Amino acid sequence: MSQTDYRVVTKTVPTFYFVGVTTRQSSIMKVFPRWMEAIGRPEIVIEGIDHPIHDNPEAYRQTVTQIKYDPLSLGALVTTHKIDLLEAARDMFDELHSSALLTGEISSISKRDGKLWGHAKDPLTAGLSLDAITGEGYFGRTGGHVLCFGAGGSGKAIALHLITKQNRADRPERFIVTNRSADRLYKMQAMVESLDTDIEFVYVQTADPQRNSELMESLPDGSIVINATGMGKDTPGSPITDEALFPRNGIAWEINYRGDLDFWHQAMAQKESRNLTVEDGWLYFLHGWTQVIAEVLHIEMDEATFQRLAEIAAELRPPLVYKPRGK
Ligand SMILES: NC(=O)c1ccc[n+]([C@@H]2O[C@H](COP(=O)([O-])OP(=O)(O)OC[C@H]3O[C@@H](n4cnc5c(N)ncnc54)[C@H](OP(=O)(O)O)[C@@H]3O)[C@@H](O)[C@H]2O)c1
């Protein structure tokens, strides 16, 4: 297909795209219109573009063509296809932010001064979420390490966020990451080694719940365990066994907010006995969306605006209820 073969639909209303897999099921479809009213831009509509996982490169180029050449197509938030879309359509972007160049993916497509921009917002948005969970100086205070299951987009973003922390007390001494395929671990290692860091990174290729659990049980008290595999939402199960013990006084962070969330339930079961702080991915969802909206609509996402939008979204949030196993 040549460039001229791609279709461009001339939109009659300003349109913000959500590029994903099952976009209709996301909370954003209900939240977005309320947010646009709140920021005084009720004319902007959201439209989902669903691609199957690892879609044909031409399909990604069609999506980027629509945004690039239709004046009322304002931009997009990209999920799941962050790496594939950039690889398929890199030459169509006029500018790529350094975050996109470093991580090799984009979650935000926007237009500025006639140029098409790609940004990787996850290092910022995963970072904002993690900072809100830990508070300042967490690692200096606790001596905890980080164990992250999954070396995909989010795992890499969390690593990058911690590497760039200025204060020693905000950086863990050790960051262990496990992943099913070796390829993602190599890519993460290449990113880490291109940067200057005193964090010791340990890469473990496994998807074995027993092995993941052993790694978790070897952590010092106060450590942070993150489920960035998509298990419990995109695929069934959890990266750890039901019997595995979480670190005492530690943090368990399930980065999704919907689905069966097995890992979150496993952590909730030990909340009291291990004095565990248990978090889900709702805040990450909010930061992810508000930062891309700010980029696409050229608005400032200050604290007051973020809080206002967070309150609106909370009214529409699907309930998350802890159910002990077997009940
Ligand atoms: N709350 C939010 O707003 C928010 C924001 C971002 C992401 N998320 C969610 O977070 C999840 C991860 O996102 P992502 O963008 O990082 O996805 P991703 O790039 O697909 O990464 C997931 C990684 O986990 C690995 N994996 C799968 N099962 C594993 C296991 N049992 N043990 C170890 N590694 C395993 C995969 O390995 P392979 O290399 O073998 O495939 C893959 O590299 C998704 O469900 C996404 O929807 C939520």
The ligand as a MOL file (V3000), in Angstrom:
LIG
                    3D

  0  0  0     0  0            999 V3000
M  V30 BEGIN CTAB
M  V30 COUNTS 48 52 0 0 0
M  V30 BEGIN ATOM
M  V30 1 N -3.8010 1.1400 35.0510 0
M  V30 2 C -3.4280 1.5970 33.8860 0
M  V30 3 O -3.8490 2.6540 33.4410 0
M  V30 4 C -2.4170 0.8340 33.0820 0
M  V30 5 C -1.4170 1.5260 32.3900 0
M  V30 6 C -0.4900 0.7910 31.6460 0
M  V30 7 C -0.6230 -0.5840 31.5720 0
M  V30 8 N -1.6300 -1.2010 32.2370 0 CHG=1
M  V30 9 C -1.8010 -2.6640 32.1630 0
M  V30 10 O -0.6500 -3.2870 32.6290 0
M  V30 11 C -0.4300 -4.4980 31.9320 0
M  V30 12 C 0.9740 -4.4830 31.3570 0
M  V30 13 O 1.0630 -3.4320 30.4130 0
M  V30 14 P 2.3150 -3.3020 29.4470 0
M  V30 15 O 2.0360 -2.1720 28.5370 0
M  V30 16 O 3.5770 -3.2960 30.2420 0 CHG=-1
M  V30 17 O 2.1760 -4.6860 28.6540 0
M  V30 18 P 3.2570 -5.5080 27.8570 0
M  V30 19 O 4.1900 -4.5750 27.1630 0
M  V30 20 O 2.5250 -6.5280 27.0670 0
M  V30 21 O 4.1190 -6.2690 29.0150 0
M  V30 22 C 3.7000 -7.3740 29.7630 0
M  V30 23 C 4.9400 -8.2550 29.9730 0
M  V30 24 O 4.6710 -9.2520 30.9570 0
M  V30 25 C 5.3230 -10.4530 30.5530 0
M  V30 26 N 4.6850 -11.5960 31.2210 0
M  V30 27 C 3.4630 -12.1330 30.9880 0
M  V30 28 N 3.2320 -13.1120 31.8760 0
M  V30 29 C 4.3210 -13.2000 32.7000 0
M  V30 30 C 4.6720 -13.9870 33.8390 0
M  V30 31 N 3.8530 -14.9200 34.3300 0
M  V30 32 N 5.8790 -13.7850 34.4570 0
M  V30 33 C 6.7230 -12.8630 33.9820 0
M  V30 34 N 6.4390 -12.0750 32.8910 0
M  V30 35 C 5.2550 -12.2400 32.2710 0
M  V30 36 C 5.1810 -10.4540 29.0550 0
M  V30 37 O 6.1850 -11.2880 28.5230 0
M  V30 38 P 6.3490 -11.6920 26.9510 0
M  V30 39 O 7.5120 -10.8900 26.4890 0
M  V30 40 O 6.6470 -13.1520 26.9750 0
M  V30 41 O 5.0330 -11.3680 26.2760 0
M  V30 42 C 5.3660 -8.9760 28.6940 0
M  V30 43 O 6.7210 -8.6210 28.4350 0
M  V30 44 C -1.5360 -4.5820 30.8830 0
M  V30 45 O -2.5780 -5.3920 31.3820 0
M  V30 46 C -2.0080 -3.1530 30.7480 0
M  V30 47 O -3.3660 -3.0640 30.3730 0
M  V30 48 C -2.5170 -0.5280 33.0070 0
M  V30 END ATOM
M  V30 BEGIN BOND
M  V30 1 1 1 2
M  V30 2 2 2 3
M  V30 3 1 2 4
M  V30 4 1 4 5
M  V30 5 2 4 48
M  V30 6 2 5 6
M  V30 7 1 6 7
M  V30 8 2 7 8
M  V30 9 1 8 9
M  V30 10 1 8 48
M  V30 11 1 9 10
M  V30 12 1 9 46
M  V30 13 1 10 11
M  V30 14 1 11 12
M  V30 15 1 11 44
M  V30 16 1 12 13
M  V30 17 1 13 14
M  V30 18 2 14 15
M  V30 19 1 14 16
M  V30 20 1 14 17
M  V30 21 1 17 18
M  V30 22 2 18 19
M  V30 23 1 18 20
M  V30 24 1 18 21
M  V30 25 1 21 22
M  V30 26 1 22 23
M  V30 27 1 23 24
M  V30 28 1 23 42
M  V30 29 1 24 25
M  V30 30 1 25 26
M  V30 31 1 25 36
M  V30 32 1 26 27
M  V30 33 1 26 35
M  V30 34 2 27 28
M  V30 35 1 28 29
M  V30 36 1 29 30
M  V30 37 2 29 35
M  V30 38 1 30 31
M  V30 39 2 30 32
M  V30 40 1 32 33
M  V30 41 2 33 34
M  V30 42 1 34 35
M  V30 43 1 36 37
M  V30 44 1 36 42
M  V30 45 1 37 38
M  V30 46 2 38 39
M  V30 47 1 38 40
M  V30 48 1 38 41
M  V30 49 1 42 43
M  V30 50 1 44 45
M  V30 51 1 44 46
M  V30 52 1 46 47
M  V30 END BOND
M  V30 END CTAB
M  END
